[in-house]
Amino acid sequence: MTDALDRPVIGITCYEEEATWNSWRRVAALLPVSYIRAIERAGGIPVLLPPQLVTAEDADRLIERLDGLVVAGGDDVEPSRYGHEPHRATVVAGGERDALELSAVGAAMDGGLPTLAICRGIQVLNVARGGTLIQHLPDVVGHDRHSPTPGTHGTHEVRVEAGTRLSEVLGWVSADVPTHHHQAVGELGRGLTPAAFAEDGIVEAVEDQGVPFLIGVQWHPEVGEDPALFEGLVAAARERLATRTVSQDGPN
């Protein structure tokens, strides 16, 4: 069993949505439990990061207290964040989710925090690096296979680029992955390299090869059967935690 001192703390961004439980109906900070269980199985300690307005200093303090970060899926990034007008199909995320995630991702990148960005997360990552988004994929690719059924995940094939960090983490070249998205990476952000593509040419993963672990995927590994991405994140977070612990303790 993993020693508790070796279990890194992984922050997960989450939704602000109106929700119902028992006789209550309230605006809540919530997240599908599949993210939490995936991190637990990989050996991490998950904590939720609710949407909120934060300063750059707040974001730095937050990131200092984490060993890793997951930017979770959800509704769309506000198009003004990347200089576009909204498409009729764009549904902007509730609360201050853009504010929290863009600040957290920026601080994480500056601080070298291991980061896994999922679905909306890859889009946040790309925007944080100055990139743009395709706001509605059916307009570009002429089909809806990236998001075939409302409220459920579909599947489609992705091919991973050889020689990428993603290929090392996953250990496979192509596979069918769980999918549910109508937006995707447009113009690539600074320092990001495409790491996987769909059959129609849409970018399905990006990474920054200049840092230990910064990977964004457009699919949903938290509902799939392959734990490799979460295991890779937690391993990188554990290594960072060990290095920080040694640095804080000093030489014997």
The 8 nearest C-alpha neighbors of each residue, nearest first, counted from 0:
[[1, 2, 3, 42, 5, 6, 4, 40],
 [2, 0, 3, 5, 6, 42, 4, 43],
 [1, 3, 5, 4, 0, 6, 42, 7],
 [4, 2, 6, 5, 1, 7, 0, 44],
 [3, 5, 2, 6, 7, 1, 240, 241],
 [6, 4, 2, 3, 7, 237, 1, 241],
 [7, 5, 43, 3, 4, 42, 44, 8],
 [8, 6, 43, 237, 66, 236, 44, 5],
 [7, 9, 44, 66, 65, 43, 45, 67],
 [10, 8, 67, 45, 68, 44, 66, 65],
 [9, 11, 68, 46, 47, 45, 69, 48],
 [12, 10, 69, 47, 48, 70, 68, 46],
 [11, 13, 48, 70, 71, 47, 49, 69],
 [12, 14, 30, 49, 29, 48, 11, 28],
 [15, 13, 29, 28, 16, 30, 50, 49],
 [14, 16, 28, 27, 93, 94, 50, 29],
 [17, 15, 26, 27, 14, 18, 93, 28],
 [16, 18, 26, 25, 27, 24, 19, 15],
 [19, 17, 25, 24, 26, 16, 27, 20],
 [18, 20, 24, 23, 25, 21, 17, 22],
 [19, 21, 23, 22, 24, 18, 25, 17],
 [20, 22, 23, 19, 24, 18, 25, 17],
 [23, 21, 20, 24, 19, 25, 18, 17],
 [24, 22, 20, 21, 19, 25, 18, 26],
 [25, 23, 19, 18, 20, 22, 17, 26],
 [26, 24, 17, 18, 27, 23, 19, 16],
 [25, 27, 17, 16, 18, 15, 24, 28],
 [28, 26, 16, 15, 25, 17, 29, 18],
 [27, 29, 15, 14, 49, 13, 16, 26],
 [30, 28, 14, 13, 27, 15, 31, 16],
 [29, 31, 13, 32, 14, 28, 34, 12],
 [32, 30, 33, 34, 29, 35, 13, 221],
 [31, 33, 35, 34, 30, 36, 37, 29],
 [32, 34, 36, 31, 35, 221, 37, 222],
 [35, 33, 37, 32, 221, 36, 31, 38],
 [36, 34, 32, 38, 33, 37, 45, 39],
 [35, 37, 39, 33, 38, 34, 40, 32],
 [38, 36, 34, 40, 39, 35, 221, 33],
 [39, 37, 41, 43, 35, 36, 40, 229],
 [38, 40, 36, 43, 42, 41, 37, 44],
 [39, 41, 37, 42, 38, 36, 43, 230],
 [40, 42, 230, 38, 39, 43, 229, 37],
 [43, 41, 39, 40, 6, 38, 233, 44],
 [44, 42, 6, 7, 39, 38, 41, 8],
 [43, 45, 8, 9, 7, 39, 6, 46],
 [46, 44, 9, 35, 10, 8, 43, 38],
 [45, 47, 10, 11, 9, 48, 44, 8],
 [48, 46, 11, 10, 12, 49, 13, 45],
 [47, 49, 12, 11, 13, 10, 46, 50],
 [50, 48, 13, 28, 12, 47, 51, 14],
 [51, 49, 96, 95, 99, 94, 15, 48],
 [52, 50, 95, 99, 53, 49, 96, 98],
 [51, 53, 98, 99, 95, 54, 50, 96],
 [54, 52, 57, 51, 99, 58, 55, 98],
 [53, 55, 57, 56, 58, 52, 102, 59],
 [54, 56, 58, 57, 59, 102, 53, 106],
 [55, 57, 59, 54, 58, 60, 53, 61],
 [58, 56, 54, 60, 55, 59, 53, 61],
 [57, 59, 61, 55, 103, 56, 60, 102],
 [58, 60, 56, 62, 61, 57, 106, 63],
 [61, 59, 63, 57, 58, 62, 56, 64],
 [62, 60, 58, 59, 63, 64, 57, 65],
 [61, 63, 59, 65, 64, 60, 58, 107],
 [62, 64, 60, 61, 65, 59, 66, 110],
 [63, 65, 62, 61, 60, 66, 8, 59],
 [66, 64, 62, 8, 67, 63, 9, 10],
 [65, 67, 236, 8, 7, 9, 240, 112],
 [68, 66, 9, 113, 236, 65, 112, 114],
 [69, 67, 114, 10, 9, 11, 113, 115],
 [70, 68, 11, 115, 116, 114, 71, 10],
 [71, 69, 116, 120, 12, 11, 117, 115],
 [70, 72, 117, 120, 12, 69, 116, 13],
 [73, 71, 119, 118, 117, 120, 70, 74],
 [72, 74, 119, 71, 75, 92, 14, 118],
 [75, 73, 92, 91, 90, 119, 76, 72],
 [74, 76, 91, 92, 90, 77, 89, 119],
 [75, 77, 91, 78, 97, 92, 123, 74],
 [76, 78, 91, 79, 80, 75, 97, 92],
 [79, 77, 83, 80, 85, 81, 84, 76],
 [78, 80, 82, 81, 83, 77, 84, 85],
 [79, 81, 78, 77, 82, 126, 76, 83],
 [82, 80, 79, 131, 78, 83, 126, 130],
 [81, 83, 79, 80, 78, 84, 131, 77],
 [84, 82, 78, 79, 81, 85, 80, 131],
 [83, 85, 78, 79, 86, 82, 77, 81],
 [86, 84, 78, 89, 83, 87, 77, 79],
 [85, 87, 89, 88, 134, 84, 135, 78],
 [86, 88, 89, 85, 90, 135, 134, 84],
 [89, 87, 86, 90, 135, 134, 85, 181],
 [88, 90, 86, 87, 85, 91, 75, 134],
 [91, 89, 75, 74, 88, 92, 76, 77],
 [90, 92, 75, 77, 74, 76, 89, 93],
 [93, 91, 74, 75, 96, 76, 90, 94],
 [94, 92, 15, 91, 96, 16, 95, 14],
 [95, 93, 96, 15, 50, 92, 51, 16],
 [94, 96, 50, 51, 98, 97, 52, 99],
 [95, 97, 50, 99, 98, 94, 100, 92],
 [98, 96, 100, 99, 95, 101, 76, 77],
 [97, 99, 95, 96, 101, 100, 52, 102],
 [100, 98, 96, 102, 51, 97, 50, 101],
 [99, 101, 103, 97, 102, 98, 104, 96],
 [100, 102, 104, 103, 98, 99, 97, 127],
 [101, 103, 105, 99, 100, 104, 58, 98],
 [104, 102, 100, 106, 58, 105, 101, 107],
 [105, 103, 107, 101, 106, 102, 100, 108],
 [106, 104, 102, 108, 103, 107, 101, 109],
 [105, 107, 109, 103, 104, 108, 59, 110],
 [108, 106, 112, 104, 110, 105, 109, 111],
 [107, 109, 111, 105, 110, 106, 104, 112],
 [110, 108, 106, 107, 111, 105, 112, 104],
 [111, 109, 107, 108, 112, 106, 62, 63],
 [110, 112, 108, 109, 107, 113, 210, 211],
 [111, 113, 107, 110, 67, 114, 108, 66],
 [114, 112, 212, 67, 236, 213, 235, 68],
 [113, 115, 68, 213, 69, 67, 112, 212],
 [114, 116, 69, 214, 215, 213, 68, 70],
 [115, 117, 120, 215, 70, 121, 69, 216],
 [116, 118, 120, 216, 71, 72, 121, 217],
 [119, 117, 217, 72, 120, 121, 218, 216],
 [120, 118, 72, 122, 73, 121, 117, 123],
 [119, 121, 116, 117, 70, 123, 118, 122],
 [122, 120, 215, 116, 124, 123, 118, 119],
 [121, 123, 125, 119, 120, 124, 184, 126],
 [124, 122, 120, 126, 121, 125, 127, 119],
 [125, 123, 121, 127, 122, 126, 120, 128],
 [124, 126, 188, 130, 122, 128, 127, 123],
 [125, 127, 130, 129, 123, 128, 124, 131],
 [128, 126, 124, 125, 129, 101, 123, 105],
 [127, 129, 188, 189, 125, 126, 130, 124],
 [130, 128, 188, 126, 127, 189, 125, 131],
 [131, 129, 188, 126, 187, 125, 186, 128],
 [130, 132, 185, 186, 81, 126, 184, 125],
 [133, 131, 185, 184, 183, 134, 182, 122],
 [132, 134, 185, 183, 182, 135, 184, 136],
 [133, 135, 182, 132, 86, 89, 136, 183],
 [136, 134, 182, 181, 137, 133, 138, 88],
 [135, 137, 139, 138, 181, 182, 140, 133],
 [138, 136, 141, 142, 140, 139, 143, 135],
 [139, 137, 136, 141, 135, 140, 142, 134],
 [140, 138, 136, 137, 141, 135, 133, 142],
 [141, 139, 137, 142, 136, 138, 199, 143],
 [140, 142, 137, 139, 138, 143, 136, 144],
 [143, 141, 137, 140, 144, 136, 145, 138],
 [142, 144, 147, 145, 146, 137, 141, 136],
 [145, 143, 147, 146, 142, 155, 153, 154],
 [146, 144, 143, 180, 179, 178, 147, 181],
 [147, 145, 179, 180, 144, 143, 148, 181],
 [146, 148, 144, 143, 153, 145, 149, 179],
 [147, 149, 151, 146, 150, 153, 152, 179],
 [150, 148, 151, 147, 146, 152, 179, 153],
 [149, 151, 148, 152, 179, 146, 147, 153],
 [152, 150, 149, 148, 153, 179, 147, 146],
 [153, 151, 179, 178, 177, 154, 148, 150],
 [152, 154, 178, 177, 147, 179, 146, 151],
 [155, 153, 177, 176, 178, 175, 152, 156],
 [154, 156, 175, 176, 157, 178, 153, 144],
 [155, 157, 175, 174, 197, 176, 173, 198],
 [158, 156, 197, 196, 173, 174, 175, 195],
 [157, 159, 173, 195, 196, 172, 197, 160],
 [158, 160, 195, 172, 194, 173, 166, 161],
 [159, 161, 194, 195, 163, 162, 158, 166],
 [162, 160, 163, 166, 159, 172, 194, 167],
 [161, 163, 160, 166, 164, 167, 165, 194],
 [164, 162, 165, 166, 161, 160, 194, 167],
 [163, 165, 167, 166, 168, 162, 208, 206],
 [164, 166, 168, 163, 167, 169, 194, 214],
 [165, 167, 163, 169, 164, 168, 170, 159],
 [168, 166, 164, 165, 170, 169, 163, 162],
 [167, 169, 165, 166, 170, 231, 227, 164],
 [170, 168, 166, 171, 227, 167, 165, 228],
 [169, 171, 167, 166, 168, 172, 165, 227],
 [170, 172, 169, 173, 166, 159, 174, 167],
 [173, 171, 159, 158, 166, 174, 170, 160],
 [174, 172, 158, 157, 171, 159, 156, 175],
 [175, 173, 156, 157, 176, 158, 172, 171],
 [174, 176, 156, 155, 154, 157, 177, 173],
 [175, 177, 154, 155, 156, 174, 178, 218],
 [178, 176, 154, 219, 153, 152, 218, 223],
 [177, 179, 218, 153, 152, 154, 145, 219],
 [178, 180, 146, 152, 145, 153, 181, 218],
 [181, 179, 146, 182, 145, 178, 118, 183],
 [180, 182, 135, 136, 146, 145, 183, 179],
 [183, 181, 134, 135, 133, 180, 136, 132],
 [184, 182, 133, 132, 185, 122, 181, 134],
 [183, 185, 132, 122, 133, 202, 186, 131],
 [184, 186, 132, 131, 133, 187, 183, 130],
 [187, 185, 131, 130, 184, 188, 132, 125],
 [188, 186, 130, 185, 125, 191, 189, 184],
 [187, 189, 130, 128, 129, 125, 191, 190],
 [190, 188, 128, 191, 129, 187, 130, 125],
 [189, 191, 207, 188, 192, 128, 209, 208],
 [192, 190, 207, 206, 189, 188, 205, 187],
 [191, 193, 205, 206, 194, 207, 190, 208],
 [194, 192, 205, 204, 195, 202, 206, 191],
 [193, 195, 205, 204, 160, 159, 192, 163],
 [196, 194, 159, 204, 203, 158, 160, 193],
 [197, 195, 202, 203, 158, 157, 201, 200],
 [196, 198, 157, 201, 200, 199, 203, 156],
 [197, 199, 200, 196, 157, 156, 201, 158],
 [198, 200, 197, 201, 140, 196, 202, 157],
 [201, 199, 197, 198, 196, 202, 203, 140],
 [200, 202, 197, 196, 199, 203, 183, 198],
 [203, 201, 196, 204, 195, 184, 200, 193],
 [204, 202, 196, 217, 195, 216, 197, 201],
 [205, 203, 216, 195, 194, 215, 202, 193],
 [206, 204, 193, 194, 215, 192, 214, 191],
 [207, 205, 214, 192, 191, 213, 208, 215],
 [206, 208, 191, 209, 213, 190, 210, 192],
 [207, 209, 210, 206, 164, 211, 192, 163],
 [208, 210, 207, 211, 190, 212, 213, 206],
 [209, 211, 208, 212, 207, 213, 111, 108],
 [210, 212, 213, 113, 209, 235, 111, 208],
 [213, 211, 113, 210, 114, 214, 235, 232],
 [212, 214, 114, 206, 207, 113, 115, 210],
 [215, 213, 206, 115, 205, 116, 212, 114],
 [214, 216, 116, 121, 205, 204, 115, 117],
 [217, 215, 204, 117, 218, 203, 121, 118],
 [216, 218, 118, 203, 117, 204, 121, 215],
 [217, 219, 178, 216, 118, 177, 220, 176],
 [220, 218, 177, 221, 178, 222, 117, 118],
 [221, 219, 223, 222, 218, 225, 177, 226],
 [220, 222, 34, 219, 33, 223, 37, 226],
 [223, 221, 220, 219, 33, 224, 177, 34],
 [222, 224, 220, 221, 225, 177, 219, 176],
 [223, 225, 226, 222, 220, 221, 227, 176],
 [224, 226, 227, 223, 220, 228, 169, 221],
 [227, 225, 229, 228, 230, 224, 37, 220],
 [226, 228, 230, 229, 225, 169, 231, 168],
 [229, 227, 231, 230, 226, 232, 168, 169],
 [230, 228, 232, 231, 227, 226, 41, 233],
 [229, 231, 41, 227, 233, 228, 232, 234],
 [232, 230, 228, 234, 229, 233, 227, 168],
 [231, 233, 229, 235, 230, 234, 236, 228],
 [232, 234, 236, 230, 235, 231, 237, 43],
 [233, 235, 237, 231, 236, 232, 230, 238],
 [234, 236, 238, 232, 233, 237, 113, 231],
 [235, 237, 233, 239, 66, 67, 238, 234],
 [238, 236, 240, 234, 7, 239, 235, 233],
 [239, 237, 235, 241, 236, 240, 234, 242],
 [238, 240, 236, 242, 237, 241, 243, 235],
 [239, 241, 237, 243, 238, 242, 244, 236],
 [242, 240, 244, 238, 239, 243, 237, 245],
 [241, 243, 239, 245, 244, 240, 246, 238],
 [242, 244, 246, 240, 241, 245, 247, 239],
 [245, 243, 241, 247, 246, 242, 248, 240],
 [244, 246, 248, 242, 243, 247, 249, 241],
 [245, 247, 243, 249, 244, 248, 242, 250],
 [246, 248, 244, 245, 249, 243, 242, 250],
 [249, 247, 245, 246, 244, 250, 251, 243],
 [248, 250, 246, 247, 245, 251, 244, 243],
 [251, 249, 248, 245, 246, 247, 244, 242],
 [250, 249, 248, 245, 246, 247, 244, 242]]
